[in-house]
Amino acid sequence: MKTKTLLIAAATLAVGVIASQAAVYSANIVGYINVPLTNGYNAFANQLDLDGTGTNNTIQTVIGTNLPVNTKVYTYDPSISGYRYVTLFASGWSSGAAGPYVKTALQPGGGTFIFIPGSNVSTNVTLVGNVLPPATNNTVYLSQYQMASYRWPVSGYLTTNLNYAPNAPVGTSYDLVLQWNPVTQLFVTHKKFATTWQAGSPNIGVAESFFLIPNQTTTWTNYFPTPQ
């Protein structure tokens, strides 16, 4: 996602730059992220939290209704190997907007696709909320397509900056990342073999989600701020 971000955030009253594409200013632990969206599909992640628990974000608190009519939010459901979606009408979101699939996808660490209808349309979603406390884990599972994201508004390379440790054994096995390109409206495939990324290491933006399919069950430990 081409994300040009203004973030206001701090932890323990500290001021610092926590995202290479974002300017950061002190405001206790509350902040906002301005996320540009283009017409078509956008791989989106919520990286600010409503109440600091990481569990109570909804489509109303995260995305709101200030988007074009017929905007859709798609969430991937592994149980059906497909997507469930809700639609924004003039009267508000369609039924299902408060359902478990949307709610799970809108917590930090999850991800959705936001579809903006029309052509040559650009708009924004402004995320407002708390920066999560440090030291939380994001667990992904063997052979399961899952939309994932970093739990804090940090950008960088998946392995060197965002601390994901691929664990594919030596041989032809690999970890797989599918990263959405909003310009071409296509996935870029990244395969991590034992020693190297095919097509380069994924460079993940602020408020960007992606599909992560690990070779075997693993725990992805997210840190704030990003480890260097």
N, C-alpha and C positions, 0 to 999 in steps of 0.2 A: 504494500500500500504506500502510495506517495503521501507521506504524512509530514506536514509542516506544523509543528506543534508548539503551543505556548502552554507551559505547565506551571502552576503555582503549587509548591509542595515543600514540606520540610519534615524532618524527623528529629525529635529531641531538640527543637529550636535551632537546628543546624541549617546552613545555607550551602548549596553546592549544585553542581551540574550533574544530574543523574541520567541524562539522555543526551547522546551526541547530537540529536536533532531538536532538542528542546531547551528553551531558556527556563531556568528554575529560580524562583524567588521565595523567600521565607513567608509562611503564613500558617504557622503551627503545623498541623498535619492535614490541613484541608487544601484542596487545589482544584484546578480545572484543566482539561485538555481539549483543545479545539481540533477536531478531526475532520479534514476535508474528505468528501465523498464525490465520486464521479458517477455519471450515468452508467448503468449496468451493474455488475456485481462487485462488491467490495468485501474483502476478508477483514472482519472487524473484531476487535477485542476490547472489553471494558477493563481498564486498569486502575480505576478508582472505585472505592467502595462506599455504599450508602451509610453504614453504621459501624464500620471497623470489624465486623464479624466475618465478612467474606461470603455471606450466605443469603442476604436479603435483597439483592438487586433485582429489579423487575424491568420490563420493557418501558414502563412509564417513567421510572426514576433514572434509567440509563439513557434511553433514546428519545423519549417524549413523543410529541406529536407535531413538531415543527419541521416536518419533511413533506415532500410532495405526496399528494393523494396517490394511492396504489403502490406506494413503497411497500416492499415485502422484506421480512426478516426470516431467513432460512436457518434452521438448526439441524445438524446431522444426528440421526438416531441409529446407532449401531444395531439395534434389535431388528430393524427393518432394512438395514443397509441402504438407507435413503434419507431424504430430507422431509421435515415437517416445516410448515411456514404459516405465518400470520400476515395479514394485510392491513395497511393503514387506509381507512376510509375517511370521508369528511366528518363522520360522527365519532371517529376514534378507531382503535385497533379491533380487528375481528376476534371472535371467540377463539380461545387458545392462547391468547397473549400472556395469560397468567399461569399457563400450564408448566409442568415440570421440565419439559425439554427446553423451552425458552429460558426459564429461570436458571437452569443449570448452566446453559451456554453463556449467560450474562454475568456469571460470577468471575472474578479475577482468576485467570488460569484457563478459562474456556474460550469459546469463539463462535461467531456466527458469520453468515453472509448477509449483507444488507444490499438489496436490489433497489436502485434508483431508476424509475421509469423515464422514458423520453430520450431525446438526443441532445447533445451539447448542454447537458444539465450538470451543474455542480452545486453542492450544498454542504452543510456542515452538521455534525453532531457535536455538541459540547458536553463532555463528561464533567460532572461535578461530584466531589466526594472526598473520602479519606484515603490517604496512602496507607496500605495495610502495614501492620507491625512487621518487623523482621522475622526471619526464621520460620518459613512455612514450606511445605513440600507439595509438589505436583506430581502425582503418580500416573503413569500411562501403562497400558497393558499389552501383552503379546498379541500380535496379529489383529489388532482392532483399530480401524480407522477412527481417529479422534481429533477433533479440532482443538488445538491447544494454543496457549499464549503465555508469555512471561507475566508474573503476577504484579510487577511494578512497572511504571512508565519508563522503561529503559530500552534503548535500541542497541543493536550490535550483532556480531556473529554468534550463531547459536552455540557453538562449542567453546570458543575462546572468551566470549563476553557474557553469555547467558548460562554458562555452566552445565549445558547438557552434555552428558558423557555417553556417546554411542557405545554399545557393547556387542556388536556383531563379531562373531569369532572369525579367525583367519579362514579364508576360502571365498566362496561365492555369496555368502550371506551378507546382508546389509541392513542398516536402519534406513528408513525412507521418510523424507520430508517433501510434501507437496505445497509449494508456495505460490499463491495466486498473484498474477500480474494484472492489475486493473486496466492497463493500457491495451494489452493484447486480448484480455479476457480469457486467458489460458493459464493452466498450471505450469510452473517450472519444477521439474523433478530433480531432487537432490538425493543421491544414494551415498551413504557412508559405509564404505567397506572397512576392513580392519585398520587400514592406515591412511586412507585418503577419501575425500569427498569427490564424487563424480559430479561435474557441473559446478563445482565450487561450494564452499560452505555457505549455508543460507544466512543472509544478512537481514535480520528481522527489524522492522520499524516499530516505533511507538504506536500502540493501539492496533497492532496487526496480529491476526491469528493465522494459523496454518495447520495442515494435516500432519500429524506426527504418528508414524507407525513403527514402533521399536521392534527389533529383531526378537527380543525376548523381554519378559517382564522386567521393568526397571523403575526406579524412583528418580525423578528429576528434581533436584533440590534448588529452589530459587532463593536468591539472596538479594537483600537491599542494603547498601547500593550494589551495583554490579561489580563482581570480582574482576580485577584487572591482572 
